[in-house]
Amino acid sequence: MDDDLVKTIREIQESMLNPTQQVIEYMRESLRNTKEIAEMTRKLRSGIDQAVLKFSESLKLAYKHLKIIENKTEALKLILVDCGYPPSDKFFTFEISEIIDYYDEHGKEKTEQYLHEYLFQRFDQEELNGLLSEWESFELLSKRMLILRQSINAHVNGNYFIAIPPLLAQLEGMVADGFQHIGRMDGYKMKGYLSDLLSEDHIMSFDSVALGFYKTIVLVNFEHGKPLESYLSRNAILHGADTEYGTPVNSLKSILLFDYIQSRIWRQKQ
């Protein structure tokens, strides 16, 4: 056999049995990369575990605060019913706490006066203009805005006898439009629509308060010549039986009720 050929065969055998320095370096580099990947994976898992733990703790804390808010919301519902007020979704958490604390300390009668004074300051002209802006953004109310704006202006100016009737009448018209009602609207039909609209029963909802207020305070029948059964009866006011309805508190309650129901119709339409 040729010497050169033998030499070549031996070199090939040696290269197969003894890796070159380049191959060895490649293997070492791969090993280093594997260790780095393993370390990165360990750190990543540790970070994920810590994030999950923090998230779990945050959920527990949020749940605790939610239960506190739920309890306060339920307490506020009872206070509003006891003091004869419709609900509002404009209350802040700290306001709810203040109302509850006041009621617990002073009872129903003083809380009624407190609510009247506080809410009159809370829903001042600037706040009421904000309500009008919200109403204007609701297309369903576009044809009623001139009436509503004049009603709010009458309230701001202390003309409560003028402010209240349009709000009560336009509330019914708004509900009729919201449910696309055609034909005569009697009290039975109105109660049915409102029962469908104000049907949320979760603890954070004030629907039950609004529905109860409308049924027991606003939609109350009357007979001419007999004592009135409500201080804010829509029928008694619009049919001329009640001549003493024009009080500041009745006007504010009418605004708050209208605002709450329009917000529920708006949500239903979204």
SERO-4910 file (N, C-alpha, C, O; in steps of 0.05 Angstrom, whole numbers):
BEGIN
 pado doro    nc1    nc2    nc3   cac1   cac2   cac3    cc1    cc2    cc3    oc1    oc2    oc3
  Met    A     17    -24      0      0      0      0     18     25      0     39     25     13
  Asp    A     10     44    -14     25     69    -16     27     83     11      8     84     26
  Asp    A     51     93     17     56    105     43     38    129     48     28    133     70
  Asp    A     34    145     27     17    169     31    -12    161     37    -25    174     53
  Leu    A    -21    139     24    -48    131     29    -51    121     58    -71    127     71
  Val    A    -31    106     67    -32     96     95    -32    119    114    -47    119    134
  Lys    A    -16    139    109    -15    163    127    -42    176    128    -51    185    149
  Thr    A    -55    179    105    -81    192    104   -102    177    119   -118    189    134
  Ile    A   -102    150    117   -121    134    131   -117    137    161   -137    139    176
  Arg    A    -92    137    170    -87    140    199    -97    167    209   -107    169    231
  Glu    A    -93    188    193   -102    215    202   -133    216    205   -143    228    223
  Ile    A   -146    202    187   -176    201    188   -184    187    213   -203    195    227
  Gln    A   -171    164    219   -178    148    242   -173    164    268   -190    164    286
  Glu    A   -151    178    269   -144    194    292   -165    217    296   -172    223    319
  Ser    A   -173    228    274   -193    250    276   -220    241    286   -235    255    299
  Met    A   -226    215    280   -251    203    289   -250    195    318   -270    197    332
  Leu    A   -227    186    327   -224    177    355   -217    200    374   -223    198    397
  Asn    A   -203    220    365   -194    242    382   -205    268    371   -195    279    351
  Pro    A   -226    279    383   -238    304    373   -217    326    371   -199    328    388
  Thr    A   -221    343    352   -203    365    349   -208    386    371   -229    385    385
  Gln    A   -189    404    375   -192    425    395   -217    442    389   -230    452    408
  Gln    A   -223    445    364   -247    462    357   -273    449    367   -291    462    377
  Val    A   -274    422    363   -298    408    372   -300    409    403   -322    412    413
  Ile    A   -277    406    416   -277    407    446   -287    434    455   -303    435    474
  Glu    A   -278    456    443   -286    483    451   -316    486    446   -330    499    462
  Tyr    A   -325    475    424   -354    477    418   -371    464    440   -392    474    448
  Met    A   -362    440    448   -376    425    469   -376    440    495   -396    442    510
  Arg    A   -352    452    502   -350    468    526   -369    492    526   -383    498    545
  Glu    A   -370    506    503   -388    529    500   -417    521    502   -433    535    514
  Ser    A   -424    498    491   -452    488    493   -459    482    522   -481    488    531
  Leu    A   -439    471    536   -444    465    564   -448    490    581   -466    492    598
  Arg    A   -432    511    575   -435    536    589   -463    548    583   -476    559    601
  Asn    A   -471    547    558   -497    558    550   -520    543    564   -540    555    572
  Thr    A   -516    517    566   -537    501    580   -539    509    609   -562    511    619
  Lys    A   -516    514    622   -517    523    650   -530    550    652   -546    555    671
  Glu    A   -524    568    634   -536    595    634   -566    593    630   -581    607    644
  Ile    A   -575    576    612   -603    573    607   -617    562    631   -639    570    639
  Ala    A   -604    542    644   -615    531    668   -618    552    691   -638    552    705
  Glu    A   -597    569    693   -598    590    714   -620    610    707   -635    619    725
  Met    A   -622    617    682   -643    636    674   -671    624    679   -689    638    688
  Thr    A   -674    599    673   -700    585    678   -707    585    708   -730    589    715
  Arg    A   -686    580    724   -690    579    753   -700    607    763   -718    609    779
  Lys    A   -686    628    753   -693    655    762   -721    662    752   -737    675    766
  Leu    A   -727    654    727   -753    660    716   -775    646    733   -796    659    739
  Arg    A   -771    621    739   -791    607    756   -794    620    783   -816    622    793
  Ser    A   -771    628    794   -772    642    820   -788    668    818   -804    674    836
  Gly    A   -783    682    796   -798    708    793   -828    703    789   -844    718    800
  Ile    A   -834    682    774   -863    676    770   -876    668    796   -898    676    802
  Asp    A   -862    652    812   -873    643    838   -878    668    856   -899    669    869
  Gln    A   -859    686    856   -862    711    872   -885    728    862   -901    739    878
  Ala    A   -888    730    835   -910    746    824   -937    733    830   -956    748    837
  Val    A   -938    707    828   -963    693    835   -971    697    864   -994    702    871
  Leu    A   -950    696    882   -955    701    910   -965    729    915   -984    733    930
  Lys    A   -952    749    903   -961    777    906   -989    781    895  -1005    795    907
  Phe    A   -994    769    872  -1021    771    860  -1042    759    878  -1064    770    881
  Ser    A  -1036    736    890  -1054    723    908  -1060    740    933  -1082    743    942
  Glu    A  -1038    753    943  -1042    771    966  -1058    795    959  -1075    804    974
  Ser    A  -1054    805    934  -1069    829    925  -1099    821    922  -1116    837    929
  Leu    A  -1104    797    912  -1132    788    909  -1146    786    936  -1169    794    939
  Lys    A  -1131    775    956  -1142    773    983  -1149    800    994  -1170    805   1006
  Leu    A  -1130    819    990  -1134    847   1000  -1158    860    986  -1174    873    998
  Ala    A  -1159    856    959  -1181    868    944  -1208    856    952  -1227    870    955
  Tyr    A  -1208    830    957  -1233    817    966  -1241    828    993  -1265    833    998
  Lys    A  -1222    832   1011  -1229    843   1037  -1241    871   1035  -1261    877   1048
  His    A  -1229    888   1018  -1240    915   1014  -1267    913   1000  -1285    929   1007
  Leu    A  -1270    895    981  -1296    892    968  -1318    885    987  -1340    895    985
  Lys    A  -1312    867   1006  -1332    859   1026  -1340    883   1043  -1363    886   1050
  Ile    A  -1320    900   1049  -1326    924   1065  -1344    942   1049  -1364    953   1060
  Ile    A  -1338    946   1023  -1354    963   1006  -1382    952   1003  -1402    967   1003
  Glu    A  -1384    926   1000  -1410    913    997  -1427    917   1022  -1451    924   1020
  Asn    A  -1415    914   1045  -1430    918   1070  -1439    947   1072  -1461    952   1081
  Lys    A  -1422    966   1064  -1430    994   1066  -1452   1000   1046  -1470   1016   1052
  Thr    A  -1450    988   1022  -1470    993   1002  -1497    983   1012  -1518    996   1008
  Glu    A  -1498    959   1024  -1522    948   1035  -1534    966   1057  -1558    970   1058
  Ala    A  -1516    976   1074  -1525    994   1095  -1536   1020   1084  -1556   1030   1094
  Leu    A  -1523   1031   1063  -1533   1056   1051  -1561   1051   1038  -1578   1069   1040
  Lys    A  -1565   1028   1026  -1592   1022   1015  -1613   1025   1037  -1634   1038   1032
  Leu    A  -1608   1013   1059  -1628   1013   1081  -1632   1042   1091  -1655   1049   1097
  Ile    A  -1611   1057   1092  -1613   1085   1102  -1630   1102   1082  -1647   1117   1090
  Leu    A  -1624   1098   1056  -1639   1114   1036  -1669   1107   1037  -1686   1124   1035
  Val    A  -1675   1081   1040  -1703   1073   1042  -1716   1085   1067  -1738   1095   1066
  Asp    A  -1701   1083   1089  -1712   1093   1115  -1717   1123   1114  -1736   1133   1126
  Cys    A  -1699   1137   1100  -1701   1166   1099  -1716   1176   1075  -1719   1201   1071
  Gly    A  -1727   1158   1058  -1744   1166   1036  -1729   1179   1013  -1740   1198   1001
  Tyr    A  -1705   1170   1007  -1690   1182    985  -1686   1161    963  -1683   1138    967
  Pro    A  -1687   1171    938  -1680   1154    915  -1650   1150    915  -1635   1165    928
  Pro    A  -1640   1130    901  -1611   1126    900  -1597   1144    881  -1609   1158    864
  Ser    A  -1570   1144    883  -1553   1158    863  -1528   1141    860  -1517   1131    879
  Asp    A  -1519   1139    835  -1494   1125    830  -1470   1144    830  -1448   1137    820
  Lys    A  -1474   1168    841  -1453   1188    841  -1439   1189    868  -1421   1206    872
  Phe    A  -1447   1172    887  -1434   1173    913  -1406   1162    912  -1401   1142    899
  Phe    A  -1387   1175    926  -1361   1164    930  -1361   1146    956  -1378   1149    972
  Thr    A  -1340   1129    958  -1339   1111    980  -1338   1126   1007  -1351   1118   1026
  Phe    A  -1322   1147   1008  -1320   1162   1033  -1346   1175   1041  -1352   1178   1064
  Glu    A  -1362   1183   1021  -1388   1195   1027  -1407   1174   1039  -1422   1180   1057
  Ile    A  -1406   1150   1028  -1423   1129   1038  -1416   1124   1068  -1434   1120   1084
  Ser    A  -1390   1123   1074  -1381   1119   1101  -1391   1141   1120  -1400   1135   1142
  Glu    A  -1390   1165   1111  -1398   1188   1127  -1429   1187   1133  -1437   1192   1155
  Ile    A  -1444   1180   1112  -1473   1178   1116  -1480   1156   1136  -1497   1159   1153
  Ile    A  -1467   1133   1133  -1472   1110   1151  -1464   1118   1180  -1480   1112   1198
  Asp    A  -1441   1130   1183  -1432   1138   1210  -1452   1158   1223  -1458   1156   1247
  Tyr    A  -1462   1176   1207  -1480   1196   1217  -1507   1183   1225  -1518   1189   1246
  Tyr    A  -1516   1165   1208  -1541   1151   1215  -1539   1134   1240  -1557   1134   1257
  Asp    A  -1516   1120   1243  -1512   1104   1267  -1511   1121   1292  -1520   1112   1313
  Glu    A  -1501   1145   1290  -1498   1162   1313  -1523   1178   1319  -1529   1183   1343
  His    A  -1537   1187   1298  -1559   1206   1303  -1587   1195   1296  -1607   1207   1304
  Gly    A  -1589   1173   1282  -1616   1162   1277  -1629   1174   1252  -1617   1190   1238
  Lys    A  -1653   1165   1247  -1667   1171   1222  -1674   1200   1219  -1666   1212   1198
  Glu    A  -1687   1213   1238  -1697   1240   1234  -1675   1260   1228  -1677   1276   1210
  Lys    A  -1653   1259   1244  -1631   1277   1239  -1616   1271   1213  -1606   1288   1200
  Thr    A  -1616   1245   1206  -1603   1237   1181  -1618   1248   1157  -1606   1255   1137
  Glu    A  -1644   1249   1158  -1660   1260   1137  -1652   1289   1132  -1648   1297   1109
  Gln    A  -1650   1304   1153  -1642   1332   1151  -1613   1334   1141  -1606   1352   1125
  Tyr    A  -1596   1317   1151  -1568   1316   1143  -1565   1310   1113  -1550   1324   1099
  Leu    A  -1580   1290   1104  -1580   1283   1075  -1589   1306   1058  -1577   1313   1037
  His    A  -1611   1319   1067  -1621   1342   1052  -1600   1364   1049  -1596   1374   1027
  Glu    A  -1588   1371   1071  -1568   1393   1071  -1543   1385   1055  -1533   1400   1039
  Tyr    A  -1534   1360   1060  -1509   1351   1047  -1513   1348   1017  -1496   1357   1002
  Leu    A  -1535   1336   1009  -1539   1331    981  -1545   1357    965  -1539   1359    942
  Phe    A  -1557   1377    979  -1561   1402    966  -1534   1416    960  -1531   1429    940
  Gln    A  -1515   1413    979  -1488   1423    974  -1474   1407    953  -1459   1417    936
  Arg    A  -1477   1381    955  -1463   1362    936  -1473   1366    907  -1456   1368    889
  Phe    A  -1499   1368    904  -1510   1372    877  -1517   1402    873  -1540   1410    870
  Asp    A  -1495   1418    873  -1498   1446    868  -1501   1452    838  -1503   1433    822
  Gln    A  -1500   1477    831  -1504   1484    803  -1483   1471    784  -1490   1462    763
  Glu    A  -1459   1471    793  -1438   1459    777  -1442   1429    772  -1439   1419    750
  Glu    A  -1450   1415    794  -1455   1386    792  -1479   1381    774  -1479   1362    758
  Leu    A  -1500   1397    777  -1524   1394    761  -1519   1400    731  -1530   1387    714
  Asn    A  -1501   1419    726  -1493   1423    698  -1479   1399    687  -1481   1393    663
  Gly    A  -1464   1386    704  -1450   1361    696  -1471   1339    689  -1467   1324    670
  Leu    A  -1492   1338    705  -1514   1319    699  -1526   1325    672  -1532   1307    656
  Leu    A  -1531   1351    667  -1543   1359    641  -1525   1350    618  -1535   1342    597
  Ser    A  -1499   1353    622  -1480   1345    601  -1482   1315    595  -1481   1306    572
  Glu    A  -1485   1299    617  -1488   1271    613  -1514   1265    599  -1514   1248    580
  Trp    A  -1535   1278    606  -1561   1273    593  -1560   1281    564  -1571   1267    547
  Glu    A  -1546   1302    558  -1544   1311    530  -1529   1291    512  -1535   1289    488
  Ser    A  -1511   1275    524  -1496   1255    509  -1513   1230    503  -1504   1213    487
  Phe    A  -1537   1229    514  -1554   1206    511  -1575   1213    489  -1593   1230    494
  Glu    A  -1572   1201    466  -1588   1209    443  -1618   1206    448  -1634   1221    438
  Leu    A  -1625   1187    465  -1654   1182    471  -1667   1207    484  -1691   1211    482
  Leu    A  -1651   1224    497  -1661   1247    511  -1660   1273    495  -1667   1294    504
  Ser    A  -1650   1271    470  -1644   1295    455  -1669   1313    452  -1667   1337    454
  Lys    A  -1692   1301    447  -1716   1317    442  -1727   1328    469  -1745   1345    468
  Arg    A  -1717   1319    491  -1727   1329    517  -1708   1348    531  -1714   1359    552
  Met    A  -1685   1354    519  -1665   1369    533  -1673   1397    539  -1665   1408    560
  Leu    A  -1688   1411    522  -1696   1438    528  -1714   1438    553  -1711   1456    570
  Ile    A  -1732   1419    555  -1749   1417    579  -1733   1411    603  -1736   1424    624
  Leu    A  -1715   1392    601  -1699   1384    624  -1680   1407    633  -1677   1411    657
  Arg    A  -1669   1420    614  -1651   1443    622  -1666   1465    636  -1656   1476    656
  Gln    A  -1690   1471    627  -1706   1491    641  -1715   1482    668  -1718   1498    687
  Ser    A  -1720   1456    671  -1728   1445    697  -1705   1447    716  -1709   1455    739
  Ile    A  -1681   1441    708  -1658   1443    726  -1653   1472    733  -1646   1478    756
  Asn    A  -1655   1490    713  -1652   1519    719  -1672   1528    739  -1666   1545    757
  Ala    A  -1697   1519    737  -1717   1526    757  -1709   1516    785  -1714   1531    804
  His    A  -1698   1493    786  -1690   1482    812  -1667   1500    824  -1668   1507    847
  Val    A  -1648   1506    807  -1625   1523    816  -1635   1550    826  -1624   1561    846
  Asn    A  -1655   1560    813  -1666   1587    821  -1687   1586    843  -1698   1606    850
  Gly    A  -1692   1562    854  -1711   1559    876  -1740   1558    867  -1757   1560    884
  Asn    A  -1745   1554    841  -1773   1552    832  -1781   1523    831  -1784   1511    809
  Tyr    A  -1785   1511    854  -1788   1482    856  -1815   1473    845  -1818   1450    835
  Phe    A  -1836   1489    848  -1862   1482    837  -1860   1479    806  -1875   1463    794
  Ile    A  -1842   1494    794  -1839   1493    765  -1820   1470    757  -1823   1458    736
  Ala    A  -1801   1464    774  -1780   1444    768  -1790   1416    768  -1782   1400    751
  Ile    A  -1808   1409    787  -1816   1381    792  -1833   1369    770  -1827   1347    760
  Pro    A  -1856   1381    762  -1874   1368    743  -1860   1359    717  -1865   1337    708
  Pro    A  -1843   1376    704  -1830   1367    680  -1813   1342    684  -1812   1324    667
  Leu    A  -1799   1340    706  -1782   1317    712  -1799   1292    714  -1791   1271    703
  Leu    A  -1821   1293    728  -1838   1269    732  -1850   1261    705  -1852   1237    699
  Ala    A  -1859   1281    690  -1872   1274    664  -1851   1264    644  -1856   1244    630
  Gln    A  -1828   1277    643  -1807   1268    623  -1795   1241    631  -1786   1227    613
  Leu    A  -1796   1234    656  -1786   1208    665  -1803   1186    652  -1793   1166    642
  Glu    A  -1830   1190    653  -1848   1171    641  -1843   1169    610  -1843   1148    599
  Gly    A  -1840   1192    598  -1836   1193    569  -1809   1179    562  -1808   1166    542
  Met    A  -1789   1183    578  -1763   1171    573  -1765   1140    575  -1754   1126    558
  Val    A  -1780   1130    595  -1784   1101    597  -1799   1090    573  -1792   1069    563
  Ala    A  -1820   1105    565  -1835   1097    541  -1817   1095    517  -1819   1076    501
  Asp    A  -1800   1115    513  -1781   1114    490  -1762   1091    493  -1755   1077    473
  Gly    A  -1752   1087    517  -1732   1066    522  -1743   1038    515  -1728   1021    506
  Phe    A  -1768   1034    520  -1781   1008    515  -1797   1008    489  -1811    989    483
  Gln    A  -1795   1030    474  -1809   1033    448  -1839   1028    451  -1851   1014    435
  His    A  -1850   1040    473  -1878   1036    479  -1895   1052    459  -1888   1075    453
  Ile    A  -1917   1041    451  -1936   1054    433  -1964   1051    446  -1972   1029    454
  Gly    A  -1978   1073    448  -2005   1072    459  -2006   1083    487  -1987   1095    497
  Arg    A  -2029   1079    500  -2034   1090    527  -2015   1077    547  -2011   1052    547
  Met    A  -2004   1093    565  -1986   1083    586  -2000   1086    613  -2003   1109    622
  Asp    A  -2009   1064    624  -2021   1066    651  -2000   1058    672  -1978   1050    666
  Gly    A  -2008   1061    697  -1990   1055    719  -1981   1027    719  -1957   1021    726
  Tyr    A  -1998   1008    712  -1991    980    712  -1968    975    692  -1949    960    697
  Lys    A  -1971    987    668  -1951    983    647  -1925    996    655  -1904    985    651
  Met    A  -1926   1020    668  -1902   1034    677  -1887   1017    698  -1863   1014    697
  Lys    A  -1902   1005    717  -1889    988    737  -1876    964    724  -1854    956    732
  Gly    A  -1888    953    703  -1877    930    690  -1850    937    676  -1831    922    678
  Tyr    A  -1850    960    662  -1826    969    649  -1803    973    669  -1781    965    666
  Leu    A  -1810    987    691  -1790    994    711  -1780    968    725  -1757    966    733
  Ser    A  -1798    949    729  -1790    924    742  -1770    909    724  -1751    897    734
  Asp    A  -1774    910    698  -1755    898    679  -1729    914    679  -1707    902    678
  Leu    A  -1731    940    679  -1707    957    677  -1690    955    702  -1665    952    701
  Leu    A  -1703    957    725  -1689    958    751  -1689    931    764  -1700    927    785
  Ser    A  -1676    912    750  -1678    884    759  -1652    873    769  -1651    849    777
  Glu    A  -1631    889    769  -1605    879    780  -1608    874    810  -1618    891    824
  Asp    A  -1600    850    819  -1604    844    847  -1578    838    862  -1578    829    884
  His    A  -1555    844    849  -1530    841    863  -1526    863    884  -1539    884    882
  Ile    A  -1509    858    903  -1508    875    927  -1499    903    921  -1505    922    936
  Met    A  -1484    907    899  -1474    933    892  -1494    950    877  -1489    974    871
  Ser    A  -1517    939    870  -1537    953    854  -1557    967    872  -1565    956    893
  Phe    A  -1566    991    863  -1587   1006    878  -1614   1004    864  -1632   1020    870
  Asp    A  -1616    985    845  -1641    983    830  -1666    979    848  -1686    992    844
  Ser    A  -1663    963    868  -1686    957    886  -1695    982    900  -1719    986    905
  Val    A  -1676    999    908  -1683   1024    921  -1698   1043    902  -1718   1055    909
  Ala    A  -1688   1045    877  -1701   1062    858  -1729   1053    851  -1748   1068    850
  Leu    A  -1732   1026    847  -1758   1015    841  -1777   1019    864  -1800   1026    860
  Gly    A  -1768   1014    888  -1785   1017    911  -1794   1046    915  -1817   1051    922
  Phe    A  -1776   1065    910  -1782   1093    913  -1804   1101    893  -1823   1115    900
  Tyr    A  -1801   1092    868  -1820   1100    848  -1848   1088    853  -1868   1101    851
  Lys    A  -1848   1063    862  -1874   1049    866  -1888   1060    891  -1913   1064    890
  Thr    A  -1874   1066    912  -1887   1073    938  -1889   1103    942  -1905   1112    959
  Ile    A  -1873   1119    928  -1873   1148    932  -1884   1163    908  -1901   1180    911
  Val    A  -1875   1155    884  -1882   1171    860  -1908   1160    847  -1927   1176    842
  Leu    A  -1910   1134    842  -1933   1123    828  -1954   1115    848  -1961   1092    851
  Val    A  -1965   1135    862  -1985   1130    883  -2011   1143    874  -2012   1166    866
  Asn    A  -2033   1128    875  -2059   1138    867  -2070   1158    887  -2060   1160    910
  Phe    A  -2089   1173    879  -2101   1194    896  -2130   1196    888  -2139   1187    867
  Glu    A  -2145   1210    905  -2173   1217    899  -2177   1246    908  -2169   1253    930
  His    A  -2189   1262    891  -2193   1290    897  -2211   1292    923  -2230   1277    926
  Gly    A  -2203   1310    940  -2218   1314    964  -2210   1296    987  -2220   1300   1010
  Lys    A  -2193   1277    983  -2184   1259   1004  -2154   1264   1010  -2140   1274    993
  Pro    A  -2145   1257   1034  -2117   1261   1042  -2098   1247   1022  -2103   1225   1014
  Leu    A  -2076   1261   1016  -2056   1249    998  -2040   1228   1013  -2034   1231   1036
  Glu    A  -2032   1207    998  -2017   1185   1010  -1987   1187   1005  -1972   1171   1014
  Ser    A  -1979   1208    991  -1950   1211    985  -1944   1241    982  -1961   1257    973
  Tyr    A  -1919   1248    989  -1911   1276    987  -1900   1282    959  -1894   1305    952
  Leu    A  -1898   1261    942  -1887   1265    914  -1902   1247    895  -1890   1232    880
  Ser    A  -1929   1248    896  -1945   1231    879  -1947   1244    851  -1957   1266    848
  Arg    A  -1937   1230    831  -1938   1240    804  -1967   1247    796  -1972   1269    785
  Asn    A  -1985   1229    801  -2013   1233    793  -2026   1257    807  -2040   1273    795
  Ala    A  -2021   1259    833  -2033   1281    849  -2022   1308    840  -2036   1328    840
  Ile    A  -1996   1308    833  -1984   1333    824  -1994   1341    797  -2002   1364    793
  Leu    A  -1992   1323    778  -1999   1330    750  -2029   1333    746  -2037   1346    727
  His    A  -2046   1322    764  -2075   1326    762  -2085   1348    780  -2109   1352    782
  Gly    A  -2067   1362    793  -2074   1386    808  -2085   1381    836  -2095   1400    848
  Ala    A  -2083   1357    846  -2093   1352    874  -2073   1361    895  -2081   1370    917
  Asp    A  -2047   1360    889  -2027   1367    909  -2017   1396    902  -2007   1401    880
  Thr    A  -2021   1414    921  -2012   1441    917  -1989   1449    936  -1982   1472    938
  Glu    A  -1977   1429    949  -1956   1434    968  -1930   1419    961  -1912   1416    978
  Tyr    A  -1929   1408    937  -1906   1391    930  -1880   1406    925  -1859   1393    926
  Gly    A  -1881   1432    921  -1858   1447    912  -1838   1453    933  -1833   1476    939
  Thr    A  -1825   1433    945  -1805   1437    965  -1777   1431    954  -1775   1416    934
  Pro    A  -1756   1442    966  -1729   1437    956  -1722   1407    955  -1710   1398    936
  Val    A  -1730   1393    977  -1723   1365    978  -1737   1348    957  -1726   1330    946
  Asn    A  -1763   1355    952  -1778   1340    931  -1765   1345    903  -1764   1327    887
  Ser    A  -1756   1370    899  -1744   1376    874  -1718   1361    870  -1712   1350    848
  Leu    A  -1701   1360    891  -1676   1345    889  -1681   1315    885  -1667   1302    870
  Lys    A  -1700   1305    900  -1707   1276    897  -1716   1270    868  -1709   1249    857
  Ser    A  -1731   1287    856  -1740   1283    829  -1716   1283    809  -1716   1267    791
  Ile    A  -1697   1300    814  -1673   1301    797  -1657   1275    800  -1649   1263    780
  Leu    A  -1652   1267    825  -1636   1243    830  -1650   1218    818  -1637   1201    807
  Leu    A  -1676   1216    821  -1691   1193    810  -1689   1193    780  -1684   1172    768
  Phe    A  -1693   1216    767  -1692   1217    738  -1664   1209    729  -1661   1194    709
  Asp    A  -1643   1219    742  -1616   1214    734  -1610   1184    736  -1597   1172    719
  Tyr    A  -1619   1171    758  -1613   1143    762  -1626   1126    740  -1614   1108    729
  Ile    A  -1652   1132    735  -1666   1116    715  -1656   1120    687  -1654   1101    671
  Gln    A  -1648   1145    681  -1637   1149    654  -1610   1135    651  -1604   1126    629
  Ser    A  -1595   1133    672  -1569   1119    670  -1573   1089    666  -1557   1076    652
  Arg    A  -1595   1078    678  -1600   1050    674  -1610   1045    645  -1603   1024    633
  Ile    A  -1626   1063    635  -1636   1059    607  -1612   1062    588  -1609   1046    569
  Trp    A  -1594   1081    594  -1570   1084    577  -1553   1058    577  -1544   1050    556
  Arg    A  -1549   1047    600  -1534   1022    602  -1548    999    587  -1534    982    574
  Gln    A  -1574    998    588  -1589    978    574  -1585    981    543  -1586    961    529
  Lys    A  -1582   1005    534  -1580   1009    505  -1552   1004    495  -1548   1003    470
  Gln    A  -1532   1001    512  -1504    997    503  -1500    969    494  -1478    962    486
***
